């Protein structure tokens, strides 16, 4: 087994919930419910491994194109889960942060998101970023509007990065996408510039601890040069 190099920040595109459900003759929302269980297990495993940041792509700016019933059910699932698991997550030292737009989300959900961020702000074992109504292009566009609003004349990469939704957090070291697709789908476009990419055919509801370890083992075999030439 490869000696594990644990990424500081892992980002995940949790794809394949609907296809997992369809394969079993279940409604699509059943796949999302199962996917929530895998997300919680992933947080626990990352805590055990010492991962400090975990960013989960849960709902994109493009997902509004899905049937209204599915979108509504997803938001209800988010709300019920966080209400039920809030205290346990805080006890584990999980700091919660939500990225993406909030102006189009249900007001009750936004209020809950703000409460979770406030109540978990002192937790420091791991920061879990939940991307809801998030798009990478939208993130960049909103950051540009901030630059224009405050009238910045001179700006560098560090300053601009701090205006993005991930703020001062480090860029992801490893991006995992489940479900067989091999694209980043408008996720963290600025932040993924030098991120290692890992794609798996496994549907998200089947992505367990052993699958995460496979991804980290693969990551651990890579040599990250960031454009430089390493000394022999």
N, C-alpha and C positions, 0 to 999 in steps of 0.2 A: 504494500500500500504506500502510495506517495505521501511523504511528510507534508502535512497540511500547512499551507500558508493562508491563514484566515483573512479574508477581505475585511477591511474596516467598514465598508459600505456596500451593501448588496441591494440592487434594484430588481424587481420582478414584474414581468408582464404575465399575469395569471390567466392564461388563455386555455380554452377548451371546455369550460363548464357546460355550455349548451350541447356540444357534441357528445360529451360524456353522458349527459342525461338522455339524449336522443338514442344513443347506442343501447340504452337499457329500457327504452320505451317509456321514459319518464318525462314530465314537463320540464322545460328549460330551467325554471326557477329551482328545481330540485338539485340541479348541478351547482347553482350558486350557493345554496345552503350547504352542500357538501364542501364547496370551495372555501367557505368561511372557516370550516373546521381545519382545513389544511393550512389556512393563513395563521390560525392561532397556534397550531403545532410548529409552524415555521418560526414564529416569534420565540417560542420556547426553546427551539433548537439553536437559534441564533444567540439567545441569551447564554445558553450552555457553552457555545463555542467562543463567545467573546466578541461577536460582531457588534459594532457600536451604532450602526445606522442601517435601517432597513426601509426601503421605499417600495410601496405596493401600488400598482396601477389598477384601480378598481372600477373607474368609470371615466371614459374619455369624452372630450368635447364632441366627438363623432357619434358617441353612443346614444345621443338623443334621437338618432334615426331609428332606433329599435322600437318595437311596439310599445305604446303607452302603458299597457298592463305590465309588461316586463320591467320597464323603467320604474314605475310606481312600486312594484314589488321589491326591486333592488333597494330603493330608498328606505322602505319599511324594514327590510332585512338589516341594513346598516344601523338604523335607529334602534331596533330591538336588541341587536347584538351589543352595541356599545353601552346601552342602558344596563344590560344584564351583566356585562363583564368589566365594567368600569373599575370597580373597587379592586378586583383581582389583578387587573393590569397595573394599577398603581402600586399595589403591594409588591409586585414583581419588579418595580422600578422602571416601568415602561413610560417614557415620555411620548405623548402623542402630538403629532403635528399634521395638519391637513393642508394640502396644496391644491391649487386650481381656483377656478372661479367660484364665488359664493352667491352671486346675484341671481342665479337661475335655480338654485336649490330650494327645497321646501324650508320655510322659515324655522320650523321646529327642529329640523335636522341641523341647520346652521347654528341655532342656539345651543344645541347639544355639542356640536363640534367645538364651539368657543368655550363651553364649560369644561370639556375634556382637556383642551389645551391649557386652560388656566389651572385646573386641579392637578395636572400631571407635570407642571413646569419645573418642579424641583426634582423629579425622577431623573436618574443619571446612569442607569444600567444599560439602556438602549433607547435610541430615538426611533420611533416607527412613524414614517410619513405615509399618510393615506392620500393618494391622488384621486380626487373626485371632481368631475367636470374639469379635467385637466387636459391640456394639449400643449405640446412643446412650442409650436409656433405662437399660440396664444400667450404663453408664458413670456416669450421673447418680446412680443408686441407690447404686452403690458409693461414690461421693463423699459422699453423705449419710450413709452408714454410718460413714465415716471421721470426719465431723464429730461424730456422736453418740459414737463411740468415744473421741475425745480430749476430749469435753465442751466444745467451743467454744460460747460463748454469744453472741458478736457476730461476724458474718461478712459480708464484702462480696463483690462479684463477683470481684475479683482473687484473694482468698483461696480462694474456691470453685473458680475456674478452675484454680488450681494443684493442686487435689485430683483433677482429672479426668485421664484418661489422657494427654492431650497436655501436661499439666504446664504449664511456663512458656513453652511455644512460642506464637508468635502464631497467632491464628485464621486459617483459610484465607481468602485473598483471592478465590480462584476455585475453584468446584467444577465438575468436568466429569463428566457421566454419559453413557456411550455406550449403544448398543443400542436407542434409541428411547423408553425409558420416561422419564416426567417426574415423578419423585418422589425424595425423598432417602433413603427406605428405612431409616429408623432409624440414619442415619450422622451422627455428630458433631453431635447435635441442639443442644447448648448452643453449640458453637463456630461453627456456621453462621449465627448470628443475623443478621449483616450481610454474609455471603459472596455474591458474584455467582455466579449459576447459569448453566451452559451445558449444553444438552442437544443430542445429535446422534443421528441415526438409524444412524450407522456402528457396526457391531459392533466390540467391543474388538480382536479379532485383526486388524482392518483399520485400526486407529487409529495412523497413522504420524506422522512429523514434520510433514508438511504439515497433517494434521488438528489437531495440537496448535497449530500456528501460527495456524490459522483461529480456534481458541478464544481464543487470546491477542489476536488482532486484534479480535475481538468485545469482549473484556474491555477493551481499550485505548480503545474508543469510548465506554465508559460513564463517567458522572460519579458518583462515590461521595460521597454527602452525609452518611451515617450519621445521618439524622434532622434535620440542620441545614438552614438556608437559606443557600445560597451567595450571595455578593455578585455583582451583575451587573458 
